[in-house]
């Protein structure tokens, strides 16, 4: 049995609900340079494209059942908007941690990937409509080449526990990752290499 336990800030935001309407999208407020200064729910007050003297553009659509679903913003300097393409760029300032647990014969194996801050996510409002926000099919996540990561695997049972860890100071190809693991004779990590590569996602070159 596989359990996916993802620990990450998917929506790092400052959120003000200024409307009682249930089907309001989240709007992003922009300065003159396209920097997002805040995200709000403002209903018809933002329908004209402005709020409190700042340009307001829809960022995240309301959910299929009309619920507001927050937005992407982690404080000043973290999110921008390109008016020409309609693309938001969110630079996540926190590390990303993803965990998968598998259980068999009374033992639990925990595979963990931690990626240092620096993930850049690009998306358009249309990528958040309906179920798109959950599937993230239109989202593009990328990393700078000097973004580090740490991979670890822990096996535990009623009377034992063993673990292995390996770190990379920059992005690697799948082949380079596998070669480093084999060179270090990390058999435990090697046994979960496919899971770890999956968790690394677009960090892998």
Beta strands, then each sheet from edge to edge (+ up, - down):
strand 1: 2-7
strand 2: 15-17
strand 3: 26-30
strand 4: 36-41
strand 5: 50-51
strand 6: 54-60
strand 7: 79-82
strand 8: 87-91
strand 9: 96-104
strand 10: 107-115
strand 11: 120-124
strand 12: 140-142
strand 13: 149-156
strand 14: 161-168
sheet 1: 1+ 9- 10+ 13- 14+
sheet 2: 2+ 4+ 3- 6+ 5-
sheet 3: 7+ 8- 11+ 12-
end
